[in-house]
Amino acid sequence: GIWLESGRTLDYYMLRNGDILEYKKKQRPQKIKMLDGAVKTIMVDDSKTVGELLVTICSRIGITNYEEYSLIQETAEEKKEEGTGTLKKDRTLLRDERKMEKLKAKLHTDDELNWLDHSRTFREQGVDENETLLLRRKFFYSDQNVDSRDPVQLNLLYVQARDDILNGSHPVSFDKACEFGGIQAQIQFGPHIEHKHKPGFLDLKEFLPKEYIKQRGAEKKLFQEHKNCGEMSEIEAKVKYVKLARSLRTYGVSFFLVKEKMKSKNKLVPRLLGITKESVMRVDEKTKDVVQEWPLTSVRRWAASPKSFTLDFGEYQESYYSVQTTEGEQISQLIAGYIDIILKKKQSKDRFGLEGDEESTMLEESVSPKKSTILQQQFNRVGRVEHGSVALPGIIRSGSIGGPDTFNMGSMPSAQQQITSGQMHRGHMPPLSLAQQALMGTINSSMKAVQQAQADLGHVDHLPPLGHDLASRVWVQNKVDESKHEIHSQVDAITAGTASVVNLTAGDPADTNYTAVGCAITTISSNLTEMSKGVKLLAALMEDDVGGGNDLMKAARTLTDAVSDLLKAVEPASGQPRQTVLTAAGSIGQASGDLLRQIGENETDERFQDILMNLAKAVANAAAMLVLKAKNVAQVAEDTVLQNRVIAAATQCALSTSQLVACTKVVSPTISSPVCQKQLIEAGKLVDRSVESCVQACLSATEDGELLKQVSSAASVVSQALEDLLQHVCQYTSRGEPIGRYDQATDTIMTVTESIFTSMGDAGEMVRQARVLAQATSDLVNAMRSDAEAEVDVDNSKKLLAAAKLLADATARMVEAAKGAAAYPENEDQQQKLREAAEGLRVATNAAAQNAIKKKLINRLENAA
């Protein structure tokens, strides 16, 4: 069957009276099996072709070059008996044909693999919903670039190479087989242990091709190769294994067992036809030595029939090369696939495109929960070059075309001297580092966004009359609910970003990760901008409530002012004391709670928040006692250096607990968000480390047993108080675990954003990862939207749509940043913007997935009840 397109008439599909149509969901779960045995369930659109679905499937798994992979339908035994290979199984086959069948099984040729056609859908190819498909690399084109930086593809390459070596697809010598086996042992068991790894330990059939299993001394030699690997890590061993496999003459070759005509004889003999990214080759079926080879670029035409396959090499060879095979269509698809990949890479290289053509712009359709991002390139017309001389006459010209300007003449006033006396509060201010300068730029742009939000929140908009009929009232109610959910998600992101700023700026300025601080600030400002728009709309819709709209606007302005204070406090050149930052952060937490209460979205129990704050204060009180005990140690310390070290450690301990209280105040209104929980836990870890440093400093400063006992006891009280706080947080953490495909999607997004962070300096790689990230977030948005449509509870449905919109907006910002990095690959500022946008997307993913996760948990509880 085929899916009907919504824009076509029934007559287009030649449907008549009496024909039966099936009404089904397009989205369906599909089990995908990896070569290492892992099975992943991925939601796919059943109406899309296999080629289109591979983009989704590979991005979920973490594979970027999806065009080189394909799916295999693992045929059932009964189907195999009906005939699925190069030469059909039948009892009436001639003897030589039966020999061909046995030879094909022995050689493990590709024609025994049932590859799915990329141009057709699952339904058109008879793939059942309960069937598990095997994902495997079909085209070996860019695999040379796979290394430890891409652990997903590295593992798949390793497993595929290992299986092909063990089953004989890649013939290897005994020495080579033992070398491969030794590296495999390193991967599976780690470094060689003499008393453990000795003959009898291994099942050799899992490490050596079958022809070498019974060879004398095989296991001993294998363990010697294992020992040679030393302390090599699993990833490093896989890199070495794959690198060694690439050196094999049969690596990357897809083999088909065919029959070709002998010269000057009317007789057909077996031959292996090999296809690679570079050539077509005739290969000896016994030794796998290359008999003849033609460059792939010399292929002019090819033709496949049910029982033969013919190649035309044009002027490269006088006659056609024709073979007998029933897999002509599969060979044809393989050659066409390689040529398509080569042409795509060549076009990309010729016109640069995303790789750095500064004359190329990007067109983008709007990103929303209802539509995924569509990117396309537009190549601008280059203007005419004007020729001229730089040796112009000696007159002063302006930048305009209007000719020379007129200038006024005058004289400079005489020099004057003035002495100012007073107290100098600050001496020489050291110059800002490049990272600090970049942060200043981020803060300045964020401050402009905050000021714009403050201006927007100055007055309530007045909507045109909406009517009082049922339909109008329903629309207003739906819009109110949707706006509330969006604002809640944005406040989650703002508080999480604020807590992140508090944690990241805790230590020595020289050790501060200013890039991460900039990412957090960008997250705050971008979400504040969107929140102000939502608040204005909601206030206008709440106008009928007495004072409701004005109170909401006032709460939003308070939050905006608090964000402005935080940005001023964290400026590298401001010199503000640490307490100013903590106070500003606490104000954001309080204002966030007030805003959520105004819209009725304060989901967290106020009693829970009160307990949380009391537990945080208990940590601070316990830490104050520890600081007091540490000062007693400092007073008796004889060494001035050790004394100062104790004082510094005690001060840091007090500061970290103050920071914990501030962080708790920030995130308590939105503690149900996993990203807020994470920031609070991070603040707790900082306290734990500072307590440990304080204790260690005291131990170094004195040997007085009584004082040290008091310090140790006080430290234990702090640790217990901290444990109580984190246990309280865990009550929400256990409820916030991602479920099912949201878990897979968020994992993919987190992994790819991490790749973007580690690729700083390589604009091409960052943009490539950004493409994968855009696809992954688009898939997550679509999945959430699909769940929203299927959701019976209207409130839950709106929450899902609002969360999806938040994620889609963050994706749009990331795509915009990717375009900048692509257009100016050498510009570090553009790369920095892309990194910040990716960090914002991480936060948005956590916040957006929350509503979907909660809905899933509620359904689980209902089913359990």
C-alpha positions in Angstrom: 0.0 0.0 0.0 0.9 3.7 -0.4 0.2 6.8 1.6 -2.2 9.2 -0.1 -1.0 12.8 -0.3 -3.3 15.4 1.1 -3.1 17.6 -2.0 -4.1 14.9 -4.5 -7.6 13.8 -5.5 -8.8 10.2 -5.1 -9.1 10.1 -8.9 -5.3 10.7 -9.1 -4.8 7.3 -7.4 -7.4 5.7 -9.6 -9.6 4.9 -6.6 -13.1 3.8 -7.4 -16.3 2.9 -5.5 -15.8 -0.1 -3.3 -12.1 0.4 -2.8 -11.0 0.2 0.8 -8.8 2.9 2.4 -7.1 2.4 5.8 -7.0 5.4 8.2 -3.8 5.2 10.2 -1.3 7.3 12.1 1.7 8.2 10.1 4.0 8.1 13.2 5.0 4.6 14.3 7.8 3.1 16.4 10.5 1.2 14.5 13.0 -1.1 16.1 16.5 -0.5 14.7 19.2 -3.1 15.5 22.9 -2.1 15.5 25.7 -4.5 14.6 26.8 -4.6 18.2 23.4 -6.1 19.1 21.9 -3.0 20.6 18.3 -2.3 19.6 16.8 1.2 19.6 13.2 2.1 19.1 12.8 5.3 17.1 9.5 7.1 16.1 9.4 7.4 12.3 7.0 8.9 9.8 5.6 5.9 7.9 4.8 8.0 4.8 8.4 9.0 4.2 10.8 7.0 2.0 13.7 5.0 3.5 16.2 7.6 2.3 14.3 10.4 4.2 13.9 8.2 7.3 17.6 7.5 7.5 18.2 11.2 8.3 16.0 10.9 11.4 17.3 7.4 12.4 21.0 8.3 12.1 20.6 11.7 13.8 18.9 10.0 16.8 21.7 7.5 17.0 24.4 10.1 16.6 25.5 9.4 13.0 26.1 12.5 10.8 26.8 11.1 7.3 23.5 9.3 7.0 23.8 8.9 3.2 26.5 6.2 3.7 24.2 3.9 5.8 21.2 1.8 4.9 18.8 -0.7 6.4 18.7 -4.5 6.0 15.5 -6.5 6.2 16.6 -9.7 8.0 14.7 -12.3 5.9 12.9 -15.1 7.7 14.0 -18.7 7.1 10.8 -19.5 5.2 11.4 -16.6 2.9 15.0 -17.7 2.3 13.7 -21.0 1.1 11.6 -19.3 -1.4 14.7 -17.7 -2.7 16.4 -14.4 -1.9 20.0 -14.7 -3.0 22.0 -14.1 -6.2 20.9 -17.4 -7.6 17.4 -18.7 -6.4 17.3 -21.8 -4.3 15.3 -24.6 -5.9 15.6 -28.4 -5.9 15.6 -28.4 -9.7 18.7 -26.1 -10.0 21.6 -27.5 -11.9 24.6 -28.8 -10.1 26.8 -25.8 -11.0 24.2 -23.4 -9.7 24.1 -25.3 -6.4 27.9 -24.9 -6.3 27.5 -21.1 -6.9 25.0 -21.0 -4.0 27.5 -22.7 -1.6 30.3 -20.5 -2.8 28.3 -17.4 -2.2 27.6 -18.5 1.4 31.2 -19.3 1.9 32.4 -15.9 0.6 29.8 -13.8 2.5 29.0 -11.7 -0.4 26.8 -8.6 -0.3 24.2 -10.0 -2.6 22.9 -12.1 0.3 22.0 -8.9 2.2 18.4 -7.7 1.7 19.0 -3.9 1.5 15.9 -1.7 1.5 15.3 0.6 -1.4 15.9 4.2 -0.4 13.3 5.5 -2.9 10.4 3.6 -1.4 8.6 3.6 2.0 8.5 0.8 4.6 5.0 -0.1 3.6 5.8 -0.4 -0.1 8.6 -2.8 0.8 6.5 -5.0 3.1 8.2 -4.0 6.4 6.0 -5.0 9.2 5.5 -2.7 12.2 6.9 -5.4 14.6 9.9 -6.1 12.4 13.4 -5.2 13.5 15.7 -3.7 10.8 19.5 -3.9 10.8 21.4 -0.6 10.4 24.7 -1.1 8.5 27.2 1.0 6.6 26.6 0.4 2.9 28.9 3.0 1.3 32.6 3.4 2.5 33.2 6.9 1.4 34.1 9.1 4.4 34.9 6.4 6.9 38.6 7.4 6.7 37.7 10.4 8.8 36.1 8.4 11.6 38.3 8.4 14.7 38.0 8.8 18.5 36.1 12.1 18.1 33.1 10.1 16.8 32.7 7.2 19.2 29.3 6.1 17.8 30.6 5.6 14.2 33.9 4.3 15.4 32.1 1.5 17.3 29.9 0.6 14.3 33.0 0.5 12.0 34.9 -1.7 14.5 32.0 -4.2 14.9 31.5 -4.4 11.1 35.2 -4.9 10.4 35.5 -7.4 13.2 32.6 -9.5 12.0 33.9 -9.4 8.4 37.4 -10.6 9.5 36.0 -13.4 11.6 33.6 -14.7 8.9 36.2 -14.6 6.2 34.9 -11.7 4.2 38.3 -10.1 4.6 41.0 -12.8 4.1 44.0 -12.3 6.5 47.2 -14.2 7.3 47.6 -16.1 10.6 49.9 -13.3 12.0 47.5 -10.6 11.0 44.5 -12.6 12.5 46.4 -12.9 15.8 47.2 -9.1 15.7 43.5 -8.4 15.2 42.5 -10.8 17.9 45.0 -9.2 20.4 43.5 -5.8 19.8 40.0 -7.2 20.2 41.0 -8.8 23.6 42.3 -5.3 24.7 38.9 -3.8 23.7 36.9 -6.5 25.6 39.1 -7.2 28.6 41.3 -4.1 29.0 45.1 -4.4 29.6 46.7 -7.8 29.6 46.9 -9.4 33.1 49.6 -12.2 33.1 48.0 -14.5 35.7 44.5 -14.2 34.2 45.0 -14.0 30.4 46.6 -17.3 29.6 45.7 -20.2 27.2 42.2 -21.6 27.9 40.8 -18.2 28.9 39.4 -17.4 25.4 36.8 -18.9 23.2 38.9 -18.7 20.1 36.1 -18.8 17.6 35.1 -15.3 18.8 38.6 -13.9 18.2 40.0 -15.8 15.1 38.7 -16.9 11.7 37.7 -20.5 11.8 40.7 -21.7 9.7 43.1 -20.6 12.4 41.2 -21.8 15.6 43.0 -25.1 15.8 46.4 -23.9 14.7 49.1 -24.7 17.3 50.1 -21.8 19.5 47.3 -19.5 18.3 46.0 -18.4 21.7 49.5 -17.8 23.0 50.4 -15.6 20.0 47.1 -13.8 20.4 47.8 -13.0 24.0 51.3 -11.8 23.1 49.6 -9.3 20.7 47.2 -8.4 23.5 50.2 -7.7 25.8 51.8 -5.5 23.1 48.7 -3.1 23.4 50.0 -2.0 26.9 47.7 0.4 28.7 45.7 1.4 25.6 42.1 2.5 26.3 39.1 0.9 24.7 38.6 3.9 22.3 42.3 3.9 21.3 42.2 0.1 20.7 39.2 0.5 18.4 40.9 3.3 16.5 43.9 1.0 16.0 41.7 -2.0 15.0 39.9 0.0 12.4 43.1 1.6 11.1 44.6 -1.8 10.7 41.4 -3.1 9.0 41.6 -0.2 6.5 45.0 -1.5 5.3 43.4 -4.8 4.1 43.0 -5.0 0.3 39.4 -6.1 0.6 38.3 -3.4 3.1 35.5 -1.1 1.8 34.7 -3.5 -1.1 31.2 -4.7 -1.7 31.4 -8.2 -3.4 28.8 -9.8 -5.6 29.2 -13.4 -6.9 28.5 -13.4 -10.6 29.2 -15.5 -13.7 31.3 -14.1 -16.6 32.1 -15.6 -20.0 35.6 -17.1 -20.5 37.6 -15.6 -23.3 37.3 -17.5 -26.6 35.0 -20.1 -24.9 31.3 -20.3 -24.7 31.4 -21.0 -21.0 30.4 -19.1 -17.8 32.7 -19.2 -14.8 32.3 -17.8 -11.3 33.8 -14.4 -10.6 33.6 -11.8 -7.8 32.5 -8.3 -8.9 33.8 -5.7 -6.4 32.5 -2.1 -6.0 34.3 0.6 -4.0 34.2 4.4 -3.8 37.0 4.5 -6.4 36.6 1.6 -8.7 34.8 -1.4 -10.2 36.9 -4.6 -10.1 37.0 -8.2 -11.2 38.3 -10.3 -8.3 39.4 -13.9 -8.1 36.7 -15.8 -6.2 39.3 -18.1 -4.4 42.1 -15.7 -3.4 40.3 -12.4 -3.7 43.2 -11.0 -5.7 42.2 -8.2 -8.1 42.2 -9.4 -11.7 41.1 -6.2 -13.4 40.1 -2.7 -12.2 38.3 0.2 -13.7 38.1 3.7 -12.1 34.5 4.5 -11.1 34.8 7.8 -12.9 35.2 5.9 -16.2 31.7 4.3 -15.9 29.6 5.9 -18.6 26.4 3.8 -18.4 25.2 0.6 -16.8 22.1 -1.5 -17.3 20.4 -4.1 -15.0 18.1 -6.8 -16.2 16.5 -9.6 -14.1 19.4 -12.0 -15.0 22.3 -9.8 -16.1 24.2 -6.6 -15.4 26.2 -4.7 -18.0 28.8 -1.9 -17.7 29.9 0.6 -20.4 33.2 2.2 -19.7 33.1 4.4 -22.9 36.6 5.0 -24.4 38.2 3.3 -21.4 37.4 -0.2 -22.8 36.5 -1.3 -26.3 33.6 -3.5 -25.4 31.0 -3.7 -22.7 31.5 -5.8 -19.6 28.5 -8.0 -19.0 27.9 -10.7 -16.2 25.1 -13.1 -15.3 23.4 -12.3 -12.0 20.0 -11.9 -10.5 21.2 -9.0 -8.3 21.7 -6.5 -11.1 19.4 -4.0 -9.5 21.3 -4.1 -6.2 24.7 -3.6 -8.0 23.1 -0.7 -9.9 21.9 1.0 -6.7 25.4 0.6 -5.1 27.1 2.3 -8.1 24.5 5.0 -8.3 24.8 5.6 -4.6 28.6 6.1 -4.8 28.3 8.4 -7.8 25.6 10.5 -6.0 27.8 10.9 -2.9 30.8 11.9 -5.1 28.8 14.4 -7.0 27.3 15.9 -3.8 30.7 16.3 -2.2 32.1 17.8 -5.4 29.2 20.3 -5.7 29.7 21.2 -2.0 33.4 21.7 -2.6 33.0 23.6 -5.8 30.5 26.2 -4.5 31.6 26.1 -0.8 28.1 26.7 0.5 28.0 26.1 4.2 31.8 25.5 4.2 32.5 29.2 3.8 31.2 30.9 0.7 30.9 34.5 1.9 28.6 35.4 -1.0 26.1 32.7 0.0 23.2 33.5 2.3 20.7 31.1 3.9 16.9 31.2 3.6 15.0 29.8 6.5 11.4 29.0 7.0 10.0 29.9 10.5 10.5 27.3 13.2 7.5 26.4 15.2 6.0 23.4 16.8 4.0 22.8 13.7 6.8 23.0 11.2 10.4 21.8 11.2 13.3 24.0 10.0 13.9 24.1 6.3 17.3 25.5 5.2 18.3 26.2 1.6 21.1 28.1 0.0 20.8 31.2 -2.1 23.8 32.3 -4.1 24.0 36.1 -4.5 25.0 37.8 -7.7 28.5 39.2 -7.4 28.7 42.9 -8.3 31.0 44.5 -10.9 34.6 45.2 -9.9 35.6 48.8 -10.3 39.3 49.5 -11.2 41.1 52.6 -10.1 44.3 53.9 -8.5 45.0 54.3 -4.8 47.3 57.2 -5.6 44.7 59.9 -5.4 45.3 63.7 -5.4 46.1 65.2 -2.0 42.7 66.5 -0.9 40.7 65.2 2.0 37.6 63.3 0.9 34.7 61.9 2.9 33.3 58.4 2.4 30.4 59.8 0.4 30.2 60.5 -3.3 29.5 64.2 -2.9 33.0 65.3 -3.5 35.4 67.1 -1.1 33.8 68.5 2.1 34.5 72.0 3.4 36.6 72.4 6.6 36.6 75.1 9.2 39.9 76.6 10.3 40.8 77.5 13.9 43.5 77.4 16.5 44.1 75.1 19.5 43.8 76.7 23.0 46.9 77.1 25.1 47.8 74.3 27.4 46.5 74.4 30.9 47.5 72.5 34.1 45.2 71.3 36.8 45.9 69.3 40.0 43.1 67.2 41.6 43.7 65.9 45.1 41.7 63.2 46.9 41.8 59.5 47.7 42.5 57.0 45.0 40.1 54.0 45.4 41.6 51.8 42.7 45.0 51.5 41.3 46.0 50.0 37.9 43.1 47.9 36.5 44.7 44.9 34.6 43.5 44.7 31.0 40.7 42.3 30.2 41.5 38.9 28.7 40.0 37.9 25.3 37.5 35.7 27.1 36.5 38.6 29.4 36.2 40.9 26.4 33.9 38.4 24.7 31.8 38.2 27.9 31.5 42.0 28.0 30.2 41.9 24.4 27.7 39.3 25.4 26.6 41.3 28.5 26.2 44.5 26.4 24.0 42.8 23.8 22.0 41.1 26.5 21.6 44.4 28.4 20.1 45.9 25.2 17.6 43.0 25.1 16.7 43.5 28.7 16.2 47.3 28.2 13.9 46.5 25.2 12.0 44.1 27.4 11.7 46.8 30.1 10.3 49.2 27.6 7.9 46.7 26.2 6.5 46.0 29.6 5.8 49.6 30.3 2.2 49.4 29.2 -0.5 46.9 28.5 -1.6 46.3 24.9 -5.3 46.6 24.1 -6.7 43.9 21.8 -9.6 44.5 19.5 -13.0 43.3 20.7 -12.9 39.5 20.7 -16.6 38.8 21.1 -18.5 36.9 23.8 -19.7 33.9 21.9 -18.7 30.4 22.9 -16.1 30.1 20.1 -14.4 33.4 21.1 -14.4 32.5 24.8 -12.8 29.1 24.0 -10.2 30.8 21.8 -9.3 33.2 24.6 -9.1 30.5 27.2 -6.9 28.4 25.0 -4.6 31.3 24.3 -4.4 32.2 28.0 -3.4 28.6 28.9 -0.9 28.4 26.1 0.8 31.7 27.1 0.9 30.6 30.8 2.7 27.4 29.9 5.2 29.2 27.6 6.0 31.8 30.3 6.5 29.0 32.8 9.0 27.2 30.5 10.8 30.5 29.9 11.0 31.3 33.6 12.5 27.8 34.2 15.2 28.6 31.7 15.9 32.1 33.3 16.3 30.7 36.8 18.4 27.8 35.6 20.7 30.3 33.7 20.9 32.5 36.7 21.9 29.6 39.0 24.5 28.6 36.4 26.0 32.2 36.4 26.2 32.0 40.2 28.0 28.7 40.2 30.4 29.5 37.3 31.5 32.9 38.8 32.2 31.3 42.3 36.0 30.8 42.2 39.1 32.8 41.2 38.4 35.1 38.2 41.5 33.7 36.6 39.9 30.2 36.6 36.4 31.3 35.5 35.0 29.8 32.4 33.8 33.0 30.8 32.6 31.2 27.7 30.1 29.2 29.8 29.1 32.4 31.7 28.3 34.0 28.4 26.2 31.0 27.3 24.2 31.2 30.5 23.7 35.0 30.1 22.5 34.5 26.5 20.0 32.0 27.7 18.7 34.4 30.3 18.3 37.4 27.9 16.8 35.4 25.0 14.2 33.8 27.3 13.5 37.1 29.0 12.7 38.7 25.5 10.3 35.9 24.7 8.8 36.0 28.1 8.0 39.7 27.9 6.1 39.1 24.7 4.1 36.4 26.3 3.4 38.5 29.4 2.1 41.4 27.3 -0.3 39.1 25.4 -1.5 37.4 28.6 -2.0 40.8 30.4 -4.1 42.0 27.5 -6.2 38.8 27.6 -6.6 39.2 31.4 -7.7 42.8 31.1 -11.2 41.9 32.3 -9.8 40.7 35.7 -9.6 43.5 38.2 -6.0 44.6 38.2 -4.9 41.2 36.9 -3.1 42.5 33.8 -1.3 45.3 35.7 -0.2 43.1 38.5 1.2 40.6 36.0 3.1 43.4 34.1 4.5 44.7 37.4 5.8 41.2 38.4 7.4 40.9 35.0 9.1 44.3 35.3 10.4 43.3 38.7 12.0 40.2 37.2 13.5 42.2 34.3 15.0 44.8 36.7 16.5 41.9 38.7 18.1 40.5 35.6 19.5 43.9 34.7 21.1 44.2 38.2 22.7 40.7 37.8 24.2 41.6 34.4 25.8 44.8 35.9 27.1 42.8 38.8 28.9 40.1 36.8 30.7 42.5 34.4 34.4 41.6 34.6 35.3 45.3 34.9 32.7 46.3 37.4 34.7 45.2 40.5 31.4 44.5 42.4 31.7 42.4 45.6 30.5 38.9 45.4 27.6 39.6 47.7 26.1 41.9 45.1 26.0 39.0 42.6 24.3 36.8 45.1 21.8 39.4 46.1 20.9 40.1 42.5 20.5 36.3 41.9 18.3 36.0 44.9 16.1 38.8 43.6 15.6 36.9 40.3 14.5 33.9 42.3 12.0 35.8 44.3 10.7 37.7 41.3 10.3 34.5 39.3 8.2 33.0 42.1 6.0 36.1 42.2 5.5 36.0 38.5 4.5 32.3 38.5 2.1 32.9 41.3 0.5 35.7 39.2 -0.2 33.3 36.4 -1.2 30.4 38.6 1.7 28.3 37.4 3.5 27.9 40.7 3.5 24.0 40.5 6.0 23.5 43.3 4.4 23.1 46.7 5.2 26.2 48.8 5.8 24.0 51.9 8.4 22.1 49.8 10.1 25.4 48.9 10.1 26.5 52.6 11.7 23.3 53.7 14.2 23.6 50.9 15.2 27.1 52.0 15.4 26.1 55.6 17.7 23.2 54.7 19.9 25.5 52.7 20.1 27.9 55.7 20.9 24.9 57.9 23.9 24.2 55.7 25.0 27.9 56.0 24.6 27.8 59.8 26.7 24.6 60.1 29.3 26.1 57.8 29.5 29.3 60.0 30.3 27.0 63.0 33.0 25.3 60.9 34.5 28.7 59.9 34.6 29.6 63.6 36.5 26.4 64.5 38.9 27.0 61.6 39.7 30.5 62.9 40.6 29.0 66.2 43.1 26.9 64.4 44.4 29.9 62.5 45.1 31.7 65.8 47.4 29.0 67.1 49.2 28.4 63.8 52.8 29.4 64.0 53.5 29.4 60.3 52.2 32.6 58.7 51.7 30.9 55.3 49.7 28.1 56.8 47.7 30.5 58.9 46.7 32.5 55.8 45.8 29.3 54.0 43.4 28.4 56.8 41.8 31.8 56.7 41.4 31.7 52.9 39.9 28.3 53.0 37.5 29.3 55.8 36.5 32.4 53.9 35.8 30.4 50.7 33.8 27.9 52.7 31.6 30.7 54.0 31.2 32.2 50.6 30.3 28.9 49.0 27.5 28.4 51.5 26.2 31.9 50.9 26.2 31.0 47.3 24.3 27.8 48.0 21.6 29.8 49.8 21.4 32.3 46.9 21.2 29.4 44.4 18.4 27.7 46.4 16.5 31.0 46.5 16.8 31.3 42.7 15.7 27.8 41.7 13.2 27.0 44.5 10.2 28.3 42.5 11.1 26.1 39.5 12.8 23.2 41.3 10.6 20.8 39.3 12.9 21.5 36.3 15.8 19.1 35.9 18.2 21.8 34.8 17.4 23.8 38.0 17.9 20.7 40.1 21.3 20.2 38.4 22.4 23.7 39.2 21.5 23.4 42.8 23.3 20.1 43.1 26.3 21.7 41.5 26.2 24.5 44.1 26.1 21.7 46.8 29.2 20.1 45.3 31.1 23.4 45.5 30.2 23.6 49.2 31.4 20.0 49.7 34.8 20.8 48.0 35.3 24.0 50.1 34.6 22.1 53.3 37.1 19.5 52.3 39.7 22.2 51.5 39.1 23.9 54.9 39.6 20.6 56.8 42.8 19.9 54.8 44.2 23.4 55.5 43.5 22.9 59.3 45.3 19.6 59.3 48.3 21.2 57.7 48.4 24.2 60.1 48.3 22.5 63.5 48.7 19.2 65.4 46.4 20.1 68.3 44.2 17.1 68.6 41.3 18.9 70.4 41.1 21.7 67.8 41.2 19.3 64.9 38.5 17.1 66.5 36.3 20.2 66.7 37.0 21.0 63.1 36.2 17.5 62.0 33.0 17.4 64.0 31.8 20.7 62.5 32.7 19.5 59.0 30.6 16.4 59.6 27.6 18.6 60.6 27.9 20.6 57.3 28.1 17.4 55.3 25.0 16.0 57.0 23.1 19.2 56.4 24.2 19.2 52.8 23.1 15.5 52.4 19.6 16.4 53.8 19.3 19.2 51.3 20.3 17.1 48.3 17.9 14.3 49.5 15.1 16.8 49.5 16.0 17.8 45.9 16.1 14.2 44.9 12.3 13.9 45.6 11.8 15.9 42.5 14.8 14.5 40.6 13.2 11.0 40.7 10.1 12.4 39.1 12.0 14.2 36.4 13.7 11.4 34.6 13.2 11.6 30.8 11.2 8.7 29.4 11.3 6.8 26.2 12.0 8.7 23.0 12.3 12.0 24.9 15.2 10.5 26.7 16.9 9.4 23.4 16.3 12.8 21.8 17.7 14.8 24.8 20.7 12.4 25.0 21.4 13.1 21.3 21.1 16.9 21.7 23.3 16.8 24.8 25.9 14.7 23.0 26.0 16.9 19.8 26.1 20.2 21.7 29.1 18.8 23.6 30.7 18.1 20.3 30.1 21.7 19.3 31.9 22.9 22.5 34.9 20.7 21.8 35.1 21.8 18.2 35.8 25.5 19.0 38.3 26.7 16.4 37.0 24.4 13.7 34.1 26.3 12.1 33.4 23.6 9.5 33.0 20.9 12.2 30.9 23.1 14.4 28.5 23.9 11.5 28.3 20.2 10.6 27.4 19.3 14.2 24.9 22.2 14.1 23.1 20.6 11.2 22.7 17.4 13.1 21.6 19.3 16.2 18.9 21.2 14.1 17.6 17.9 12.8 17.6 16.3 16.3 15.7 19.2 17.9 13.3 19.3 14.9 12.6 15.6 15.5 12.0 16.2 19.2 9.6 19.1 18.4 7.7 16.9 16.0 7.5 14.0 18.4 6.2 16.3 21.2 3.7 17.8 18.8 2.5 14.4 17.7 2.0 13.5 21.4 0.1 16.7 21.9 -2.3 15.9 19.1 -2.9 12.4 20.5 -3.3 13.8 24.1 -6.9 13.6 25.4 -6.2 16.0 28.3 -6.4 19.5 26.7 -4.3 21.0 29.5 -1.5 18.5 28.9 -1.7 19.0 25.2 -1.2 22.8 25.6 1.8 22.2 27.8 3.4 20.0 25.2 2.8 22.5 22.5 4.2 25.4 24.6 7.2 23.3 25.5 7.8 22.4 21.8 7.6 26.1 20.9 10.2 27.0 23.5 12.6 24.4 22.0 11.8 25.5 18.4 12.6 29.1 19.2 16.0 28.1 20.7 16.6 26.0 17.6 15.9 29.0 15.4 18.5 31.0 17.3 21.1 28.3 16.9 20.4 28.0 13.2 20.9 31.8 12.9 24.3 31.5 14.7 25.3 28.5 12.5 24.7 30.7 9.4 27.0 33.3 10.8 29.7 30.8 11.5 29.3 29.2 8.1 29.6 32.6 6.3 32.7 33.7 8.3 34.6 30.5 9.3 37.7 32.4 10.5 35.7 34.7 12.7 36.0 33.6 16.4 33.1 35.8 17.5 30.8 33.9 15.1 32.0 30.6 16.5 31.4 31.9 20.0 27.9 32.9 19.2 27.2 29.4 17.8 28.6 27.9 21.0 26.4 30.2 23.2 23.3 29.3 21.1 24.1 25.6 21.5 24.3 26.1 25.2 21.0 27.9 25.2 19.5 25.0 23.3 20.7 22.6 26.0 18.9 24.6 28.6 15.8 24.8 26.4 15.8 21.1 25.8 15.8 20.4 29.5 13.0 22.9 30.1 11.0 21.8 27.1 11.2 18.1 27.8 9.8 18.6 31.3 6.2 19.0 30.3 6.3 16.0 28.1 8.0 14.0 30.8 5.4 15.0 33.4 2.6 14.0 31.1 4.2 10.6 30.5 4.6 10.1 34.3 1.0 10.9 35.0 -0.1 8.4 32.4 2.2 5.8 34.0 0.7 6.4 37.4 -2.9 6.3 36.0 -2.1 2.9 34.4 -0.5 1.6 37.6 -3.6 2.6 39.6 
